[in-house]
Structure formats: C-alpha cells, structure tokens
Amino acid sequence: MMHAIADTIAHARILRHQGSSGIGGAADIELQGDDLRSVRDTVLHRIAEATGKTYDRIFDDSLRDRWFTAEEVIEYGLIDRVIDSQSDLRARIGMRVTEVKWHTGVAETSVG
C-alpha cells in the first residue's frame, strides 16, 4: 500500500469524491449545501477580520455582486494600495517581471 505525504495550508479543503460520476440523491445535495455554507462562512469571517467590518455587514454585502473602483476597494479595506506601474510592481515583489501572458484566462508571469 502506498502512503502519500503532502503539505497543505490551514484553510485548504480536500475532497475525496465518491465513485458515482457525480450522480447523487437528496442526501448528497444536503451535504454539499452544508459544505458550501461552511466554506462561505469561513471566507466571510476572514474578510470581516481583515477589513475590520462585522460579519453581518460582510454577509449582507456578499449577497450581490459589487464592482469597486481602486479607491473604493481601498476604502472598503480589501486591499492596502494600488500598484500602478511595472516598476512599482517589481519593487513590491522584489523580482523582475519580464512578461505576463494570458492562457485560458489565467495570468502566467515570467520572472527573470
């Protein structure tokens, strides 16, 4: 029997998926709903902690999509500052970003 050793981060979630090709009944749907609520609550509590806002405020705000300007997202407390130049980005991450390209909607960064 093979044993795997792996590291994970504190808020990681790991699924051992049943072998039913994803077809399940009401009990499975209920379990998935409970799990989604748990993930939602964990994320919203962490956002509340980071922004200094109450959980209830963050929960209410999360019920609808909201687009923020750069200034609004700073005021809300989700970010500390806006990086507005490549040199600022390089200084911030301590690396030289040479290229950013998009592949299937994911940014791939070449660092040199």
Accessible surface in RSA format (square Angstrom, percent):
REM  Atomic radii and reference values for relative SASA: ProtOr
REM  Chains: A
REM  Algorithm: Lee & Richards
REM  Probe-radius: 1.40
REM  Slices: 20
REM RES _ NUM      All-atoms   Total-Side   Main-Chain    Non-polar    All polar
REM                ABS   REL    ABS   REL    ABS   REL    ABS   REL    ABS   REL
RES MET A   1   214.01 110.8 130.85  86.6  83.15 198.0 125.85 107.0  88.15 116.8
RES MET A   2   180.14  93.3 146.73  97.1  33.40  79.5 112.93  96.0  67.21  89.0
RES HIS A   3   147.17  80.4 120.06  83.5  27.11  69.4  80.70  83.2  66.48  77.4
RES ALA A   4    96.56  88.8  58.64  90.5  37.92  86.3  64.76  91.2  31.80  84.2
RES ILE A   5   172.73  98.3 138.84 103.4  33.89  81.7 141.59 102.0  31.14  84.5
RES ALA A   6    92.67  85.2  55.54  85.7  37.13  84.5  62.79  88.4  29.89  79.2
RES ASP A   7   144.52 101.2 112.69 112.2  31.83  75.3  39.37  92.6 105.15 104.9
RES THR A   8    92.49  65.8  56.06  56.8  36.43  86.8  59.91  80.5  32.58  49.2
RES ILE A   9   133.55  76.0 126.82  94.5   6.73  16.2 131.42  94.6   2.13   5.8
RES ALA A  10   102.61  94.3  54.73  84.5  47.88 108.9  68.33  96.2  34.28  90.8
RES HIS A  11    96.45  52.7  74.85  52.0  21.60  55.3  64.00  66.0  32.45  37.8
RES ALA A  12    41.69  38.3  14.54  22.4  27.15  61.8  21.97  30.9  19.71  52.2
RES ARG A  13   141.92  59.6 108.21  55.2  33.70  80.2  57.72  78.9  84.19  51.0
RES ILE A  14   151.25  86.1 112.37  83.7  38.88  93.7 116.90  84.2  34.35  93.2
RES LEU A  15   141.63  78.9 110.81  79.3  30.81  77.5 112.74  79.2  28.89  77.7
RES ARG A  16   194.57  81.7 177.83  90.6  16.75  39.9  94.93 129.7  99.64  60.4
RES HIS A  17   102.04  55.8  79.94  55.6  22.10  56.5  68.59  70.7  33.45  38.9
RES GLN A  18    68.77  38.5  61.33  44.8   7.43  17.7  29.70  63.2  39.07  29.6
RES GLY A  19    90.88 112.1   0.00   N/A  90.88 112.1  43.31 118.8  47.57 106.5
RES SER A  20    41.27  34.9  27.33  36.5  13.94  32.1  36.87  78.5   4.40   6.2
RES SER A  21   106.63  90.1  63.71  85.0  42.92  98.9  43.42  92.5  63.21  88.6
RES GLY A  22    51.07  63.0   0.00   N/A  51.07  63.0  20.51  56.3  30.56  68.4
RES ILE A  23   137.30  78.1 126.21  94.0  11.09  26.7 130.09  93.7   7.21  19.6
RES GLY A  24    39.85  49.1   0.00   N/A  39.85  49.1  12.32  33.8  27.53  61.7
RES GLY A  25    42.67  52.6   0.00   N/A  42.67  52.6  35.76  98.1   6.91  15.5
RES ALA A  26    85.11  78.3  69.22 106.8  15.89  36.1  71.95 101.3  13.16  34.9
RES ALA A  27    72.17  66.4  62.84  97.0   9.33  21.2  67.45  95.0   4.71  12.5
RES ASP A  28    38.42  26.9  37.40  37.2   1.02   2.4   8.70  20.5  29.72  29.6
RES ILE A  29   120.98  68.8 119.00  88.7   1.98   4.8 119.02  85.7   1.97   5.3
RES GLU A  30   114.89  66.0 106.41  80.5   8.48  20.2  36.12  69.9  78.76  64.3
RES LEU A  31   119.00  66.3 114.66  82.0   4.34  10.9 114.90  80.7   4.10  11.0
RES GLN A  32   107.88  60.3 104.70  76.5   3.18   7.6  36.74  78.2  71.14  54.0
RES GLY A  33    18.21  22.5   0.00   N/A  18.21  22.5  17.03  46.7   1.18   2.6
RES ASP A  34    68.16  47.7  61.26  61.0   6.90  16.3  26.70  62.8  41.47  41.4
RES ASP A  35    59.41  41.6  54.18  53.9   5.23  12.4  22.65  53.3  36.76  36.7
RES LEU A  36   122.62  68.3 119.13  85.2   3.50   8.8 119.51  83.9   3.12   8.4
RES ARG A  37   113.61  47.7 112.60  57.4   1.01   2.4  46.51  63.6  67.10  40.7
RES SER A  38    48.55  41.0  40.85  54.5   7.70  17.7  27.00  57.5  21.55  30.2
RES VAL A  39    50.73  33.4  49.00  44.4   1.73   4.2  50.73  44.1   0.00   0.0
RES ARG A  40    92.48  38.8  85.42  43.5   7.07  16.8  47.13  64.4  45.36  27.5
RES ASP A  41    45.37  31.8  45.37  45.2   0.00   0.0  13.84  32.6  31.54  31.5
RES THR A  42    54.90  39.0  49.47  50.1   5.44  13.0  31.58  42.4  23.32  35.3
RES VAL A  43    72.73  47.9  71.61  64.8   1.12   2.7  72.73  63.2   0.00   0.0
RES LEU A  44    10.67   5.9  10.67   7.6   0.00   0.0  10.67   7.5   0.00   0.0
RES HIS A  45    96.40  52.7  93.80  65.2   2.60   6.6  58.49  60.3  37.90  44.1
RES ARG A  46   122.96  51.6 118.62  60.5   4.35  10.4  26.74  36.5  96.22  58.3
RES ILE A  47    51.77  29.5  49.70  37.0   2.07   5.0  51.77  37.3   0.00   0.0
RES ALA A  48     9.16   8.4   6.71  10.4   2.45   5.6   7.60  10.7   1.56   4.1
RES GLU A  49   145.52  83.5 114.24  86.4  31.28  74.5  50.24  97.2  95.28  77.8
RES ALA A  50    84.29  77.5  44.95  69.4  39.33  89.5  57.04  80.3  27.25  72.2
RES THR A  51    21.21  15.1   0.00   0.0  21.21  50.6   2.50   3.4  18.71  28.3
RES GLY A  52    71.81  88.6   0.00   N/A  71.81  88.6  36.09  99.0  35.73  80.0
RES LYS A  53    50.13  24.5  35.93  22.0  14.21  33.8  17.79  16.0  32.34  34.5
RES THR A  54    91.58  65.1  82.80  83.9   8.78  20.9  84.51 113.5   7.07  10.7
RES TYR A  55    55.87  26.1  49.50  28.2   6.37  16.6  44.24  33.2  11.63  14.3
RES ASP A  56    99.65  69.8  98.72  98.3   0.93   2.2  27.40  64.5  72.25  72.1
RES ARG A  57   110.31  46.3 105.38  53.7   4.93  11.7  39.55  54.1  70.76  42.9
RES ILE A  58     4.57   2.6   4.19   3.1   0.39   0.9   4.19   3.0   0.39   1.0
RES PHE A  59    56.72  28.4  56.72  35.1   0.00   0.0  56.72  34.4   0.00   0.0
RES ASP A  60    88.27  61.8  76.71  76.4  11.56  27.3  22.53  53.0  65.75  65.6
RES ASP A  61    48.32  33.8  32.26  32.1  16.06  38.0  16.36  38.5  31.96  31.9
RES SER A  62    56.04  47.4  21.82  29.1  34.22  78.8  27.97  59.6  28.07  39.3
RES LEU A  63    99.38  55.3  79.93  57.2  19.45  48.9  82.87  58.2  16.51  44.4
RES ARG A  64   194.47  81.7 182.76  93.2  11.72  27.9  79.75 109.0 114.73  69.5
RES ASP A  65   144.62 101.3 112.86 112.3  31.76  75.1  33.92  79.8 110.70 110.4
RES ARG A  66   124.76  52.4  95.55  48.7  29.21  69.5  45.44  62.1  79.32  48.1
RES TRP A  67   233.16  93.6 213.74 103.5  19.42  45.6 189.49 101.0  43.67  70.9
RES PHE A  68    59.79  29.9  30.39  18.8  29.40  76.5  31.83  19.3  27.96  80.0
RES THR A  69    73.30  52.1  65.21  66.1   8.09  19.3  70.23  94.3   3.07   4.6
RES ALA A  70    42.99  39.5  29.52  45.6  13.47  30.6  34.85  49.1   8.14  21.6
RES GLU A  71   116.47  66.9 114.10  86.3   2.37   5.6  58.66 113.5  57.81  47.2
RES GLU A  72    67.72  38.9  65.39  49.5   2.33   5.5  18.72  36.2  49.00  40.0
RES VAL A  73    24.16  15.9  24.16  21.9   0.00   0.0  24.16  21.0   0.00   0.0
RES ILE A  74    66.82  38.0  58.58  43.6   8.24  19.9  58.58  42.2   8.24  22.4
RES GLU A  75   140.23  80.5 109.16  82.6  31.08  74.0  49.76  96.2  90.48  73.9
RES TYR A  76    19.61   9.2  15.09   8.6   4.51  11.7  15.50  11.7   4.10   5.1
RES GLY A  77    29.32  36.2   0.00   N/A  29.32  36.2  17.99  49.4  11.33  25.4
RES LEU A  78    77.15  43.0  47.63  34.1  29.53  74.2  49.40  34.7  27.76  74.7
RES ILE A  79    68.02  38.7  56.59  42.2  11.44  27.6  64.03  46.1   3.99  10.8
RES ASP A  80   129.88  91.0 102.84 102.4  27.04  63.9  28.36  66.8 101.52 101.2
RES ARG A  81   105.23  44.2  91.99  46.9  13.24  31.5  49.88  68.2  55.35  33.5
RES VAL A  82    63.53  41.8  47.43  42.9  16.10  38.8  50.15  43.6  13.38  36.3
RES ILE A  83    65.56  37.3  39.80  29.7  25.76  62.1  39.80  28.7  25.76  69.9
RES ASP A  84   124.14  87.0  87.42  87.0  36.71  86.8  35.46  83.5  88.68  88.4
RES SER A  85    51.18  43.2  37.70  50.3  13.48  31.0  43.07  91.7   8.11  11.4
RES GLN A  86    93.56  52.3  80.46  58.8  13.11  31.2  31.32  66.7  62.25  47.2
RES SER A  87    73.26  61.9  65.92  88.0   7.34  16.9  42.59  90.7  30.67  43.0
RES ASP A  88    35.07  24.6  29.75  29.6   5.32  12.6  14.68  34.6  20.39  20.3
RES LEU A  89    57.21  31.9  57.21  40.9   0.00   0.0  57.21  40.2   0.00   0.0
RES ARG A  90    74.98  31.5  72.47  36.9   2.51   6.0  23.17  31.7  51.81  31.4
RES ALA A  91    82.98  76.3  48.57  75.0  34.41  78.3  60.91  85.8  22.07  58.5
RES ARG A  92   141.01  59.2 110.94  56.6  30.08  71.6  18.63  25.5 122.38  74.2
RES ILE A  93    77.04  43.8  55.12  41.1  21.92  52.8  62.56  45.1  14.47  39.3
RES GLY A  94    66.13  81.5   0.00   N/A  66.13  81.5  35.36  97.0  30.77  68.9
RES MET A  95   104.51  54.1  91.65  60.7  12.86  30.6  94.25  80.1  10.27  13.6
RES ARG A  96   139.28  58.5 136.15  69.4   3.13   7.4  44.33  60.6  94.94  57.5
RES VAL A  97     2.46   1.6   2.46   2.2   0.00   0.0   2.46   2.1   0.00   0.0
RES THR A  98    63.42  45.1  32.61  33.1  30.81  73.4  28.24  37.9  35.18  53.2
RES GLU A  99    87.24  50.1  80.40  60.8   6.83  16.3  31.41  60.8  55.83  45.6
RES VAL A 100    77.37  50.9  48.67  44.1  28.69  69.1  48.67  42.3  28.69  77.8
RES LYS A 101   105.92  51.7 101.45  62.2   4.47  10.6  50.54  45.5  55.37  59.0
RES TRP A 102   175.44  70.4 145.14  70.3  30.30  71.1 124.09  66.2  51.35  83.3
RES HIS A 103   106.49  58.2 103.56  72.0   2.93   7.5  60.91  62.8  45.58  53.0
RES THR A 104   117.94  83.9  75.46  76.5  42.47 101.2  79.22 106.4  38.71  58.5
RES GLY A 105    64.48  79.5   0.00   N/A  64.48  79.5  34.60  94.9  29.89  66.9
RES VAL A 106    93.18  61.3  90.76  82.2   2.42   5.8  93.18  81.0   0.00   0.0
RES ALA A 107    49.07  45.1  28.14  43.4  20.93  47.6  28.14  39.6  20.93  55.4
RES GLU A 108    68.16  39.1  62.36  47.2   5.81  13.8  33.36  64.5  34.80  28.4
RES THR A 109    69.72  49.6  39.46  40.0  30.26  72.1  21.63  29.1  48.09  72.7
RES SER A 110    46.19  39.0  39.75  53.0   6.44  14.8  24.10  51.3  22.09  31.0
RES VAL A 111    76.65  50.4  42.95  38.9  33.71  81.2  42.95  37.3  33.71  91.4
RES GLY A 112    68.19  84.1   0.00   N/A  68.19  84.1  54.47 149.5  13.72  30.7
END  Absolute sums over single chains surface
CHAIN  1 A     9843.4       7613.2       2230.2       5764.0       4079.4
END  Absolute sums over all chains
TOTAL          9843.4       7613.2       2230.2       5764.0       4079.4
